[in-house]
C-alpha cells in the first residue's frame, strides 16, 4: 500500500487485515507522493528490488478541486496526481471537460472544476491506452472473478458503464500517452 501519509496507511492496513481475517496475505506499506516524480521513481525502484510480483494494484489516491498548485515537476496538481492508475478510480465529472492538449497544466486559464474534469478524463484515456501497452497482462477489478480478463473498461457501482465518445477516443488516448511519456521523462 503506497501512501504519502504513513499513519493513514497504517490505519488502512489495519482495517484491511481485520476485514480479511487471519489467512490474508501481507499488506506492504511504502511511502509515495504522487505529486513528486522523484518519489514515484523511488517507490518503483523500491518495489522492483523488494517484490518479484504484485498481486493487486489499486490506485485510488487523488486530489479534488484544489486551488491552483503544481506538482514538484510543474504539472497542474490534479492533472499530475490523478491520472496515474491501473485500476482507475475516476468520476462521472469527466463528462464536463475535454483534454486541452495545448494547455495540459491549465496555465492559460485555471478553473478548479474544469481541471478536475480534465484529470478524470485523463484517467479514462490513460486506461484505454494502458490496455494497449499491457496486452494480455491480467488486470483485476477489486479481485472479482467476474471481470477477470477485462481491460480498458469503466465500472461504476460494480457494473460496466457506457462512456461518452471522448473517453474512448483512441487517438486522444495515444496522444496523451505520448505527451505523458515526455512529461515524466520516459522519452525525450
LOSEKOL-642568 format. One record per residue: x negated, y, z of N, C-alpha, C, CB in turn; residue in one letter. Coordinates in steps of 0.001 Angstrom, whole numbers. Atoms other than C-alpha are relative to their C-alpha. Glycine has a CB too. Example, Ala and Ser with C-alpha at 12.3 -4.5 7.8 and 13.67 -1.06 7.14 Angstrom:
REM residues 2
R      n_xx      n_yy      n_zz     ca_xx     ca_yy     ca_zz      c_xx      c_yy      c_zz     cb_xx     cb_yy     cb_zz   aa
R      -890     -1190         0    -12300     -4500      7800      -900      1200         0       992        27      1246    A
R       820     -1190       -60    -13670     -1060      7140       770      1090       730      -414       462     -1415    S
END
This chain:
REM residues 188
R      n_xx      n_yy      n_zz     ca_xx     ca_yy     ca_zz      c_xx      c_yy      c_zz     cb_xx     cb_yy     cb_zz   aa
R      -851     -1159         0         0         0         0      -902      1228         0       971        -5      1218    X
R       802     -1214       117     -1523      3265     -1128       815      1187       479      -475       217     -1455    X
R      -718     -1139      -565      -614      6411       732      -995      1069       404       863      -428      1211    X
R       885     -1085      -430     -2126      9824      1427        97       216      1501       339      1299      -741    X
R      -214      -174     -1440      -731      9764      4994      -135     -1365       684      1409       637       291    X
R       297      1296      -619     -2268      6887      6994      1095      -445       969     -1332        67       731    X
R     -1026       360      -984       356      6988      9762      1288      -457      -681       292      1189       925    X
R     -1213       403       727      3265      6830      7309      -193     -1367      -649       367      1051     -1072    X
R       288      1296       609      1587      3909      5541        74     -1111      1037     -1380        14      -665    X
R       -40      1013     -1061      1125      2018      8811      1430      -248       470      -875       433      1187    X
R     -1407       158      -388      4759      2668      9773       765      -811     -1044       666      1379       190    X
R      -687       723      1073      5995      1447      6376      -444     -1461       -43      -265       674     -1358    X
R       507      1373        -1      3744     -1641      6512       608      -800      1148     -1536        -9       103    X
R      -631       664     -1144      5101     -2480      9965      1452      -367      -337       -52       912      1260    X
R     -1386       273       397      8655     -2195      8610        72     -1145     -1007       645      1261      -593    X
R        35      1086       982      7773     -4434      5635      -230     -1344       682     -1096       256     -1045    X
R       318      1254      -692      6264     -7055      7934      1192      -504       807     -1212       190       920    X
R     -1182       392      -785      9328     -7047     10208      1099      -529      -910       527      1193       825    X
R     -1053       398       942     11685     -7306      7233      -313     -1353      -640       175      1070     -1091    X
R       393      1209       722      9714    -10084      5501      -169     -1211       904     -1277       246      -740    X
R       175      1121      -914      9097    -12198      8580     -1430      -484        60       892     -1129      -398    X
R      1367       447      -283      6061    -14187      9705      -720      -662     -1178        28      -953      1137    X
R       644       726      1095      5405    -16032      6419      -368       877     -1189       897     -1097      -463    X
R       297      -888      1122      4877    -12979      4238     -1500       182      -157       681      1359       192    X
R      1413      -253       273      1563    -12156      2600      -461      1294       657      -251        59     -1508    X
R       625     -1176      -597      -811     -9473      3779       440      1280      -715     -1529      -132       -42    X
R      -247     -1329       549        61     -5808      3290     -1288       790       188      1235       712       696    X
R      1261      -730       -22     -3114     -3902      2403       308      1493       -83      -937      -448     -1171    X
R      -200     -1450       -13     -3229      -178      3203     -1291       680      -448       427       497      1418    X
R      1145      -764       511     -5547      2150      1264       412      1463      -144      -501      -576     -1372    X
R      -270     -1432       188     -5827      5944      1118        59       319     -1494     -1089       869       702    X
R      -131      -450      1383     -4648      7531     -2144       734      1330       -31       741     -1054      -860    X
R      -627     -1304       208     -3911     11149     -3003       201       166     -1498      -870      1174       601    X
R      -287       -69      1429     -2175     11259     -6395      -227      1392      -590      1422      -426      -250    X
R       282     -1349       485     -2898     14992     -6637     -1493       200      -259       501      1038      1007    X
R      1445       -75       212     -6623     14190     -6991      -462     -1203      -813      -754        66      1353    X
R       500      1103       816     -8053     12125     -9848     -1220      -644       653      -350       493     -1413    X
R      1138       569      -732    -11195     11679     -7716       509     -1056       982      -797      1115       753    X
R      -594       953      -933     -9019      9972     -5091       559     -1210      -746      1107       676       825    X
R      -557      1102       800     -7268      7890     -7790     -1117      -923      -465       789       544     -1219    X
R      1128       817       472    -10592      6723     -9266      -647      -761      1155     -1051       886      -700    X
R       576       648     -1178    -11988      5963     -5798       878     -1165       459      -177      1019      1144    X
R      -949      1050      -377     -8852      3980     -4934      -119     -1195      -951      1447       549        -6    X
R        95      1082       988     -9099      1973     -8175     -1293      -795       164        85       569     -1422    X
R      1279       690      -214    -12775      1182     -7589        55      -880      1241     -1145      1016       129    X
R      -132       757     -1248    -11991        61     -4039       841     -1265      -212       635       881      1098    X
R      -879      1148       267     -9163     -2213     -5214      -714     -1025      -874      1313       461      -681    X
R       708       924       889    -11269     -3700     -8026     -1072      -795       737      -630       765     -1151    X
R      1025       694      -780    -14026     -4564     -5541       606      -979      1004      -872      1009       730    X
R      -561       782     -1113    -11732     -5955     -2829      1007     -1061      -428       656       923       976    X
R     -1098       891       372     -8949     -7698     -4729      -247      -622     -1371      1334       760         3    X
R       113       643      1308     -9042    -10251     -7531      1330        43      -748      -471     -1451       156    X
R     -1327        25       602     -5304     -9951     -8153       940       883       811       544     -1448       -85    X
R     -1048      -764      -671     -2455     -7588     -7345      1321      -666      -339       -11      1518      -431    X
R     -1264       691       233       828     -9405     -6898      1107       954      -419       417      -750      1241    X
R     -1077      -951       266      3121     -6396     -6896      -553      1405       132      1201      -216       966    X
R       376     -1403       -81      2554     -2726     -7614      1256       824      -211     -1104       364     -1048    X
R     -1161      -884        76      5420      -373     -6853      -469      1381       414      1187      -504       910    X
R       411     -1369      -288      4561      3307     -7075      1251       855       134      -946       558     -1110    X
R     -1206      -812      -179      7307      5396     -5565      -299      1367       588       981      -722       886    X
R       340     -1316      -544      5410      8376     -4225       266      1061     -1052     -1480        51       463    X
R      -213     -1085       939      6164     11700     -5774       263      1297       729      1150      -319      -933    X
R      -347     -1305      -549      6811     15364     -5265      1255       478      -709     -1173      1028      -164    X
R     -1309      -392       507     10146     17090     -5807       191      1503        92      1105      -716       764    X
R      -319     -1419       116     10796     20651     -6975      -774       881       985      1475       198       205    X
R       858      -790      -891      7852     22149     -5110      -312      1360      -627     -1314      -762       311    X
R       451     -1276       570      6627     25730     -5501     -1134      -264      -991      -469       985      1125    X
R      1039       208      1004      4189     26209     -8378     -1353      -191       674       -51      1186      -983    X
R      1336       336      -483       978     24474     -7357      -620      -941     -1012        40      -644      1432    X
R       711       873       927     -1661     22468     -9175      -742     -1089       764      -978       809      -867    X
R       832      1065      -559     -3483     19215     -8549     -1448       486        20       139     -1330      -829    X
R      1419      -355       -45     -7235     19258     -7903      -574       239     -1399      -791     -1098       703    X
R       501      -116      1366     -7760     18925    -11664       706      1089      -803       145     -1318      -707    X
R      -652     -1115       677     -5459     21832    -12536      1298      -330      -706      -921       567      -970    X
R     -1286       348       601     -2303     19974    -13592      1124       522       884       127     -1537      -201    X
R     -1175      -378      -791      1115     21286    -12526       319     -1182       911      1241       376      -924    X
R       -72      1035     -1035      1744     19309     -9302       969     -1135      -341       405       624      1310    X
R      -981      1056       275      4913     17421    -10302      -399      -812     -1227      1399       604      -202    X
R       425       708      1201      3561     16581    -13769     -1235      -840       281      -276       987     -1135    X
R      1224       724      -328       233     15493    -12297       209     -1181       918      -970       921       619    X
R      -205      1052     -1002      1599     13343     -9456      1037     -1029      -441       427       616      1321    X
R     -1126       909       209      4881     11816    -10630      -152     -1039     -1110      1183       792      -280    X
R       -20      1000      1068      4116     10066    -13969      -831     -1260       189      -433       627     -1208    X
R       891      1158       -91      1502      7586    -12721       701     -1195       632     -1248       354       804    X
R      -854      1070      -500      3664      4488    -12395      -175     -1309      -772      1442       433       -59    X
R      -209      1284       649      4009       786    -13163      1487      -310       111      -886     -1138       646    X
R     -1442        42      -222      7418       262    -11621       384      1437       282       418      -987      1192    X
R      -257     -1429       -53      8811      3699    -12149      1183       310       902       249       544     -1396    X
R     -1091      -562      -785     10851      5446     -9524       262      1354      -634      -348       110      1564    X
R      -294     -1208       747     12473      8074    -11663      1292       610       510        93      -294     -1505    X
R     -1250      -656      -389     15611     10191    -11554       765       363     -1264      -270      1271       876    X
R      -830      -357      1149     18510     10963    -13845      -221      1437      -450      1460      -210       332    X
R       273     -1389       366     17304     14556    -13866      -914       118     -1214      -619       728      1171    X
R       811       -41      1220     15019     13598    -16792       806       570     -1164      -520     -1407      -351    X
R      -886      -387      1102     18027     14451    -18989       -34      1494      -297      1415      -412       313    X
R      -157     -1443       112     17702     18187    -18440     -1219       743      -516       362       544      1309    X
R      1205      -667       501     14273     18864    -19903      -684      -902     -1017      -974       352      1164    X
R       835       721       945     12227     17832    -22918     -1454       189       422       240       494     -1467    X
R      1427      -176      -250      8469     17363    -22787      -472      1200      -820      -814     -1299      -364    X
R       579     -1147       688      6810     20671    -23649     -1486      -298      -179       236      1349       800    X
R      1380       416       234      3598     19337    -25181      -952      1192      -103       -82      -833     -1265    X
R       841     -1186       111      2315     22885    -25755      -283       629      1367       661      1021      -915    X
R       183      -583     -1335      2609     23722    -22021       336     -1047      1071       893      1272       177    X
R      -277      1083      -956      2500     20469    -20019      -136       451      1444      -933     -1169      -250    X
R       223      -468     -1366      1267     22337    -16948       907      1157       397     -1430       414       165    X
R      -975     -1069      -288      4095     24914    -17117      -683      1314       370       934      -428      1135    X
R       737     -1226      -315      1576     27757    -17109       635      1238      -625     -1436      -124      -469    X
R      -617     -1144       667      3501     29969    -19546      1282       430       699       290      -332     -1456    X
R     -1269      -288      -677      6775     29708    -17642       268     -1141       968      1190       170     -1028    X
R      -215      1052      -992      7412     27828    -14398      1393        81       594     -1042        89      1105    X
R     -1291       177      -650     10785     26616    -13248       -99     -1346       701      1224        62     -1033    X
R       246      1241      -741     10524     24010    -10485       968     -1108      -386        94       257      1490    X
R      -965      1029       405     13696     22197    -11587      -362      -562     -1373      1435       577       -21    X
R       405       467      1320     12545     22045    -15223     -1280      -830        90      -202      1190      -951    X
R      1251       745      -158      9071     20901    -14135       275     -1393       554      -972       760       926    X
R      -359      1305      -558     10635     18109    -12086       637      -873     -1080       965       163      1204    X
R      -647       763      1070     12856     17035    -15005     -1026      -478     -1017      1078       848      -695    X
R      1051       390       935      9834     17037    -17323      -836     -1141       575      -897      1203      -335    X
R       809      1062      -609      7876     14887    -14841       754     -1326         7      -400       383      1434    X
R      -794      1228       -11     10738     12374    -14659       128      -577     -1410      1394       268       592    X
R         9       477      1381     10989     12182    -18472     -1369      -592      -320       348      1149      -988    X
R      1350       539       196      7205     11674    -18484      -121     -1386       632     -1057       953       599    X
R       -26      1341      -607      7761      8720    -16090       506     -1023     -1007       891       -14      1268    X
R      -648       944       911     10046      7056    -18626      -821      -206     -1266      1399       490      -363    X
R       822       129      1200      7874      7795    -21663     -1302      -735       299      -300      1379      -589    X
R      1216       705      -401      4769      6611    -19797       269     -1502        80      -518       532      1359    X
R      -359      1413      -120      6526      3315    -19008       201      -628     -1371      1267      -163       843    X
R      -221       491      1356      7589      2934    -22640     -1329      -306      -679       796      1025      -822    X
R      1301       209       632      4008      3336    -23858      -838     -1020       766      -756      1323      -101    X
R       739       972      -802      2522      1321    -20972       387     -1423      -378       249       235      1494    X
R      -457      1330       405      4641     -1641    -22024      -717      -452     -1272      1526        -3      -217    X
R       739       335      1220      2874     -1477    -25417     -1445      -387       322        23      1185      -983    X
R      1398       256      -347      -565     -1457    -23768      -175     -1268       830      -567      1180       755    X
R       134      1166      -870       119     -4245    -21290       386     -1301      -683       839       184      1227    X
R      -374      1208       719      1506     -6671    -23834       856      -916       842     -1226      -733      -461    X
R      -784      1002      -719      2677     -9802    -22069      -270       -22      1501      -277     -1356      -571    X
R       236       -54     -1442      1443     -8817    -18607      1335        87       722      -906      1205       375    X
R     -1302       -31      -688      4336     -9601    -16263       134      1199       927       204     -1281       796    X
R      -326     -1097      -902      5875     -6580    -14578      1207      -430       808       275      1336      -778    X
R     -1093       406      -873      8134     -7168    -11643       770      1218       486      -531      -808      1191    X
R      -856     -1043      -540     11049     -5006    -10643       536      -535      1312      1163       396      -994    X
R      -401       416     -1347     11366     -5485     -6890        47     -1516       156      1355       584       337    X
R       187      1455      -139     10367     -9177     -7315      1210      -835      -391      -363      -320      1408    X
R     -1194       761       363     13704    -10233     -8782      -282      -910     -1188      1165       945      -322    X
R       193       892      1139     13545    -13331    -10993       931       339     -1166       218     -1440       430    X
R      -947      -368      1061     16466    -11874    -12970      -629       936     -1030      1235       661       604    X
R       610      -951       930     14193     -9272    -14548     -1417      -398      -405       -19      1380       617    X
R      1337       451       364     11033    -11318    -14975      -155        36     -1519      -270     -1425       546    X
R       268       -88      1427      9520    -10603    -18373       575      1238      -668       532     -1203      -674    X
R      -561     -1227       568     11479     -7397    -18929     -1025      1107       177      1365       381       676    X
R       958     -1096       -90      9280     -4407    -19701       546      1222      -726     -1366      -416      -588    X
R      -363     -1234       665      9746      -781    -20630      1467       364       105      -371       -86     -1413    X
R     -1425      -288      -189     13299      -529    -19282       193       851      1242       821     -1306       110    X
R      -341      -833     -1145     15007      1746    -16781      1163      -636       743       349      1446      -444    X
R     -1056       563      -830     17104       480    -13880       461      1028      1014      -481     -1277       707    X
R      -581      -826     -1060     19442      2324    -11524       992      -876       745       693      1304      -575    X
R      -877       841      -821     21244       626     -8639       -47     -1463      -441      1440       516       -67    X
R       268      1401       363     19718     -2711     -9734       634      -421     -1323       496      -909      1093    X
R      -550       323      1317     21290     -2503    -13207      -747       796     -1060      1526       300       -61    X
R       657      -715      1083     19717     -1627    -16525       858      1195      -414      -255      -940     -1206    X
R      -713     -1230       342     20614      1915    -17509      -332       431     -1417      -346      1121       989    X
R       184      -533      1350     21113      3307    -21000      -651      1379       112      1368        82      -774    X
R       723     -1268       -50     18677      6162    -21588       360       868     -1199     -1516      -244        45    X
R      -164      -915      1124     19059      9252    -23735     -1124      -258     -1002        -2      1490       479    X
R      1030       255      1017     17131      9025    -27036     -1354       642       300       483       491     -1327    X
R      1290      -647      -261     14461     11489    -25846      -861      -796       973       220      1397       546    X
R       755       818      -946     13445      9000    -23131      -443     -1323      -614       833      -264      1241    X
R       439      1210       701     12941      6220    -25692      -721       363     -1298      1204      -920      -298    X
R       702      -519      1174     11054      8326    -28253     -1422      -554       -22       -16      1556         2    X
R      1304       659        32      8086      6106    -29142     -1118       939      -447        53     -1202      -919    X
R      1023      -966       423      6230      8931    -30932      -350       943      1149       487       810     -1226    X
R       240      -860     -1158      6655     11199    -27902      -777      -734      1074      1319       511       569    X
R       696       812     -1001      5520      8371    -25619     -1471      -156      -375       669     -1387       138    X
R      1381       175       457      2413      7753    -27730      -784      1305       134       -26      -488     -1463    X
R       658     -1308       -89      1598     11488    -27895      -328       329      1453       894      1105      -611    X
R       229      -259     -1421      1995     11852    -24126     -1122      -885       530      1288      -232       808    X
R      1055       927      -419      -209      8773    -23594     -1371       531      -420       240     -1406      -603    X
R      1280      -477       515     -2975     10194    -25795      -448      1280       710        96       243     -1506    X
R       336     -1230      -725     -2838     13627    -24141      -408      -336      1432      1199       987        -4    X
R       305       389     -1386     -2831     11974    -20699     -1379      -626       114      1054      -976       524    X
R      1339       593       -22     -5933      9933    -21560     -1076      1085        36      -206      -910     -1226    X
R       953     -1108        14     -7767     13182    -22307        57       753      1328       291       960     -1182    X
R      -165      -775     -1234     -6337     14975    -19259      -670      -661      1198      1472       201       292    X
R       579       686     -1163     -7535     12296    -16812     -1423      -494      -260       879     -1175       398    X
R      1400       305       274    -10904     11823    -18514      -274     -1404      -497      -783       223      1209    X
R       248      1336       535    -10420      8384    -20077      -552        54     -1417      1277      -821        25    X
R       579      -227      1325    -11254      9735    -23559      -323      1476      -117       970      -459     -1145    X
R       387     -1410       191    -12742     12942    -24865       520       519     -1302     -1513       169        51    X
END
